[in-house]
Amino acid sequence: MKPIYIYGKKPVEELLLSRPDIVARIYVQGSVKGSEFEEVRSYARENKISINAVPKKKMDELVGDVNDQGIIAEIHEFPYTDFDEWLGEVDLDSNPSVIFLDELQDVHNVGAIVRTAVATGMSAIMLPAHRQAPINNTVFKTSAGTVMHIPIIRVGNANQALKKLQDHKFWVYGLVQDGDMNIFDYVHDSPTVFVVGSEGFGIRAKTQELCDYSVSIPMTEKTESLNASVSAAVCMYEIMRKQ
């Protein structure tokens, strides 16, 4: 399996604080003894993780021409949360809220959605294993490392997963341009799943058929639509407000 390289000081520190067990090694540009890496050295020592000082050329080979801030952590696999385990432990009486990403392709959108989901107290993020941007180094960076602070569940069959959630008293809402209701009329009084469609095509037809309701975001005639991560953020903050 191809390694995942997490870059940037904050994302790497967040990773070491929350899941040091999945870090294989750390790379820093120049000297390992630089004062800017003092905390990282401390975390690495505590968890017996090796730190390798490498030239910029090696850093560029690992993550490309990005603002890596002179530090990269290597992990072999992102620790997705098991769906059945999460479903067996979630407190349904607390009316949990899940954001379901339906084949989003832009990793920057995924990272932004993760960051907002953590900020607004969402219970989990779900995404399909196929035709969906995975959790990779760019998602880590865009989310400022918050991917480690929320269950992220990857499922093989999105529609089967949604049906299973419905069997467990979740109501499924599809976020669309012309919905049955606008988000401000939504009442948060049950476990809820909000489905966010892909940037170019929206929610797939079969998935839309599974939704109990469709929800839209009111906007002026001057704008046809919002970016996927912005739309998701509006919904998440409205859920937070109503909770």
ChimeraX attribute file (.defattr): number of C-alpha atoms within 10 A of each C-alpha:
attribute: neighborCount
match mode: 1-to-1
recipient: residues
	/A:1	5
	/A:2	7
	/A:3	14
	/A:4	20
	/A:5	23
	/A:6	26
	/A:7	29
	/A:8	20
	/A:9	21
	/A:10	16
	/A:11	25
	/A:12	24
	/A:13	20
	/A:14	18
	/A:15	22
	/A:16	21
	/A:17	14
	/A:18	13
	/A:19	11
	/A:20	20
	/A:21	13
	/A:22	16
	/A:23	22
	/A:24	15
	/A:25	17
	/A:26	22
	/A:27	22
	/A:28	24
	/A:29	19
	/A:30	14
	/A:31	13
	/A:32	18
	/A:33	11
	/A:34	11
	/A:35	10
	/A:36	11
	/A:37	16
	/A:38	12
	/A:39	13
	/A:40	20
	/A:41	19
	/A:42	11
	/A:43	15
	/A:44	20
	/A:45	12
	/A:46	10
	/A:47	13
	/A:48	13
	/A:49	17
	/A:50	13
	/A:51	19
	/A:52	16
	/A:53	17
	/A:54	16
	/A:55	14
	/A:56	13
	/A:57	11
	/A:58	14
	/A:59	21
	/A:60	13
	/A:61	9
	/A:62	17
	/A:63	17
	/A:64	11
	/A:65	10
	/A:66	11
	/A:67	12
	/A:68	18
	/A:69	12
	/A:70	20
	/A:71	28
	/A:72	26
	/A:73	24
	/A:74	19
	/A:75	21
	/A:76	13
	/A:77	15
	/A:78	15
	/A:79	16
	/A:80	15
	/A:81	17
	/A:82	13
	/A:83	15
	/A:84	11
	/A:85	9
	/A:86	15
	/A:87	13
	/A:88	10
	/A:89	8
	/A:90	13
	/A:91	12
	/A:92	16
	/A:93	9
	/A:94	12
	/A:95	17
	/A:96	20
	/A:97	25
	/A:98	24
	/A:99	25
	/A:100	25
	/A:101	25
	/A:102	26
	/A:103	24
	/A:104	25
	/A:105	16
	/A:106	17
	/A:107	19
	/A:108	18
	/A:109	22
	/A:110	26
	/A:111	26
	/A:112	22
	/A:113	27
	/A:114	31
	/A:115	23
	/A:116	20
	/A:117	27
	/A:118	20
	/A:119	15
	/A:120	15
	/A:121	17
	/A:122	20
	/A:123	22
	/A:124	22
	/A:125	24
	/A:126	23
	/A:127	27
	/A:128	21
	/A:129	15
	/A:130	14
	/A:131	12
	/A:132	18
	/A:133	21
	/A:134	20
	/A:135	21
	/A:136	17
	/A:137	24
	/A:138	21
	/A:139	26
	/A:140	29
	/A:141	23
	/A:142	20
	/A:143	23
	/A:144	20
	/A:145	25
	/A:146	24
	/A:147	27
	/A:148	22
	/A:149	16
	/A:150	17
	/A:151	20
	/A:152	24
	/A:153	19
	/A:154	24
	/A:155	18
	/A:156	11
	/A:157	12
	/A:158	20
	/A:159	18
	/A:160	13
	/A:161	18
	/A:162	22
	/A:163	15
	/A:164	14
	/A:165	18
	/A:166	18
	/A:167	10
	/A:168	13
	/A:169	13
	/A:170	21
	/A:171	20
	/A:172	24
	/A:173	24
	/A:174	26
	/A:175	26
	/A:176	20
	/A:177	17
	/A:178	12
	/A:179	16
	/A:180	14
	/A:181	14
	/A:182	16
	/A:183	19
	/A:184	15
	/A:185	9
	/A:186	14
	/A:187	11
	/A:188	16
	/A:189	13
	/A:190	15
	/A:191	21
	/A:192	22
	/A:193	25
	/A:194	23
	/A:195	27
	/A:196	25
	/A:197	22
	/A:198	20
	/A:199	17
	/A:200	10
	/A:201	11
	/A:202	19
	/A:203	21
	/A:204	12
	/A:205	9
	/A:206	9
	/A:207	16
	/A:208	20
	/A:209	13
	/A:210	16
	/A:211	20
	/A:212	14
	/A:213	16
	/A:214	21
	/A:215	22
	/A:216	19
	/A:217	19
	/A:218	14
	/A:219	11
	/A:220	7
	/A:221	7
	/A:222	6
	/A:223	7
	/A:224	8
	/A:225	15
	/A:226	14
	/A:227	11
	/A:228	22
	/A:229	22
	/A:230	15
	/A:231	17
	/A:232	27
	/A:233	20
	/A:234	16
	/A:235	22
	/A:236	25
	/A:237	17
	/A:238	18
	/A:239	20
	/A:240	16
	/A:241	10
	/A:242	12
	/A:243	14
